[in-house]
């Protein structure tokens, strides 16, 4: 039997503006490359980055909880002009964060 994946705790936020801008740019790049560049991708990336930074500023550092917050809050976003939805966006944010921390996404280990 395999061991459960341990929670991933991010270090406390030091520069919210820089962290938010990095995530916004990385997510928009991912969205543009995963399918086709669309204006709505910038809006999606901006909204997801705002949610992420706000949650971090409120003290949330658990990556799983941050993903759930993005899914929950992105449900209010109008995805009608996009091929994506809130779950794809939250998963992409998680993947980008894991990549930036040097984690293997398949196994949850660095």
LOKOL-18325 format. One line per 8 residues: their letters; for each residue x negated, y negated, z negated of N, C-alpha, C. Coordinates in steps of 0.05 Angstrom, whole numbers, always signed. Example, Ala and Ser with C-alpha at 12.3 -4.5 7.8 and 13.67 -1.06 7.14 Angstrom:
2
AS	-264/+114/-156/-246/+90/-156/-264/+66/-156  -257/+45/-142/-273/+21/-143/-258/-1/-157
This chain:
110
XXXXXXXX	-17/+24/+0/+0/+0/+0/-18/-25/+0  -11/-44/+16/-27/-68/+18/-20/-88/-4  -39/-104/-11/-35/-124/-31/-19/-148/-20  -2/-160/-36/+12/-184/-26/-7/-206/-20  +0/-223/-1/-16/-246/+6/-14/-266/-17  -37/-275/-26/-38/-294/-48/-29/-322/-38  -16/-337/-56/-9/-364/-48/-33/-381/-40  -30/-399/-22/-51/-417/-14/-45/-444/-25
XXXXXXXX	-63/-453/-42/-60/-479/-54/-79/-499/-42  -69/-521/-32/-86/-541/-19/-98/-559/-41  -121/-570/-36/-132/-589/-55/-114/-614/-56  -114/-628/-78/-98/-652/-80/-104/-671/-57  -84/-686/-49/-87/-704/-26/-105/-728/-35  -124/-734/-18/-142/-757/-24/-136/-781/-7  -131/-776/+19/-125/-799/+37/-100/-792/+53  -77/-800/+42/-51/-792/+55/-49/-802/+84
XXXXXXXX	-58/-825/+90/-56/-836/+117/-73/-819/+136  -97/-812/+128/-114/-796/+146/-103/-768/+149  -93/-756/+127/-82/-729/+129/-57/-728/+147  -40/-748/+144/-16/-750/+160/-23/-754/+189  -42/-771/+195/-49/-776/+223/-62/-752/+235  -79/-738/+220/-91/-713/+231/-69/-693/+238  -50/-689/+219/-29/-669/+224/-12/-678/+248  -5/-703/+249/+12/-713/+271/-2/-707/+298
XXXXXXXX	-27/-714/+300/-42/-710/+325/-46/-681/+332  -53/-665/+312/-57/-636/+316/-31/-622/+325  -9/-630/+312/+17/-617/+318/+26/-626/+346  +23/-651/+352/+31/-660/+379/+15/-646/+400  -11/-643/+396/-28/-629/+415/-18/-600/+418  -12/-587/+396/-3/-560/+397/+23/-558/+413  +42/-576/+407/+68/-576/+420/+64/-581/+450  +47/-600/+458/+42/-606/+486/+29/-583/+501
XXXXXXXX	+12/-569/+487/-3/-547/+500/+13/-521/+500  +31/-517/+480/+46/-492/+478/+67/-490/+500  +78/-512/+509/+97/-511/+530/+91/-533/+550  +104/-556/+548/+98/-578/+565/+99/-604/+549  +82/-623/+557/+83/-649/+543/+110/-663/+547  +122/-671/+525/+148/-685/+526/+147/-707/+505  +162/-729/+510/+162/-750/+490/+172/-741/+463  +191/-723/+463/+202/-714/+438/+181/-700/+420
XXXXXXXX	+160/-690/+432/+139/-677/+417/+126/-697/+397  +122/-722/+406/+111/-742/+389/+130/-748/+365  +156/-748/+371/+176/-753/+350/+176/-730/+329  +174/-706/+340/+174/-682/+322/+149/-683/+305  +126/-688/+317/+101/-688/+302/+101/-710/+281  +112/-733/+287/+113/-756/+268/+131/-748/+245  +154/-736/+250/+173/-729/+229/+161/-707/+211  +149/-687/+222/+137/-665/+207/+114/-676/+189
XXXXXXXX	+97/-693/+201/+75/-705/+186/+85/-722/+162  +106/-737/+167/+118/-753/+145/+128/-736/+122  +142/-715/+129/+152/-696/+109/+129/-684/+93  +109/-675/+108/+86/-662/+95/+72/-681/+76  +66/-705/+85/+52/-724/+68/+68/-732/+44  +94/-737/+48/+111/-744/+26/+111/-722/+5  +114/-697/+14/+114/-675/-5/+87/-673/-20  +65/-678/-6/+39/-677/-18/+36/-700/-39
XXXXXXXX	+46/-723/-32/+45/-746/-51/+61/-741/-76  +82/-724/-73/+99/-717/-96/+86/-695/-112  +63/-686/-104/+48/-666/-119/+50/-637/-110  +63/-633/-87/+66/-605/-77/+40/-598/-62  +27/-577/-71/+2/-568/-58/+3/-539/-49  +25/-526/-54/+29/-498/-46/+37/-498/-17  +22/-484/+0/+28/-485/+29/+55/-472/+35  +62/-451/+21/+88/-439/+26/+111/-457/+19
XXXXXXXX	+109/-472/-3/+130/-491/-10/+131/-514/+10  +108/-522/+20/+107/-544/+40/+121/-535/+66  +117/-510/+74/+130/-499/+98/+160/-498/+94  +169/-490/+71/+198/-489/+65/+209/-517/+66  +195/-537/+55/+204/-564/+55/+207/-575/+84  +188/-568/+101/+189/-576/+129/+213/-564/+143  +217/-538/+139/+240/-524/+151/+266/-538/+142  +268/-542/+116/+293/-553/+105/+298/-581/+115
XXXXXXXX	+278/-599/+114/+282/-626/+122/+283/-630/+152  +270/-613/+168/+271/-615/+197/+298/-605/+208  +315/-593/+191/+341/-585/+201/+358/-609/+208  +351/-632/+197/+366/-657/+204/+356/-670/+230  +334/-660/+240/+323/-671/+265/+338/-660/+289  +342/-677/+309/+356/-669/+333/+337/-656/+353  +337/-630/+354/+319/-615/+372/+331/-610/+399  +353/-623/+406/+367/-618/+431/+350/-624/+456
XXXXXXXX	+330/-641/+454/+312/-648/+476/+286/-632/+475  +285/-611/+459/+261/-596/+455/+266/-566/+458  +245/-551/+463/+247/-522/+464/+241/-510/+436  +235/-527/+417/+227/-518/+391/+250/-523/+371  +246/-512/+347/+265/-516/+325/+249/-518/+299  +263/-522/+277/+249/-527/+252/+231/-504/+243  +238/-479/+249/+221/-457/+240/+195/-456/+256  +196/-461/+282/+172/-462/+299/+154/-484/+290
XXXXXXXX	+165/-507/+283/+149/-530/+274/+135/-524/+248  +150/-514/+228/+139/-507/+202/+117/-486/+205  +121/-466/+221/+101/-446/+226/+76/-457/+239  +80/-475/+258/+57/-488/+271/+41/-505/+251  +55/-519/+234/+41/-535/+213/+25/-516/+196  +37/-495/+187/+22/-475/+171/-2/-465/+185  +1/-457/+210/-22/-447/+226/-44/-468/+228  -37/-493/+234/-57/-514/+236/-72/-518/+210
XXXXXXXX	-57/-518/+188/-70/-521/+161/-88/-498/+156  -79/-474/+160/-95/-450/+156/-121/-451/+173  -118/-458/+198/-141/-461/+216/-161/-481/+204  -150/-504/+195/-168/-525/+185/-183/-516/+160  -171/-497/+145/-184/-487/+120/-201/-462/+125  -201/-452/+150/-217/-429/+157/-205/-402/+149  -178/-402/+147/-165/-376/+140/-159/-361/+166  -160/-335/+164/-151/-317/+185/-120/-315/+182
XXXXXX	-105/-324/+201/-76/-325/+199/-64/-298/+196  -76/-278/+209/-64/-252/+208/-65/-239/+181  -85/-246/+165/-89/-231/+141/-89/-248/+115  -89/-275/+119/-88/-292/+96/-114/-294/+80  -136/-288/+93/-162/-288/+79/-181/-307/+94  -198/-319/+79/-218/-337/+91/-243/-322/+99
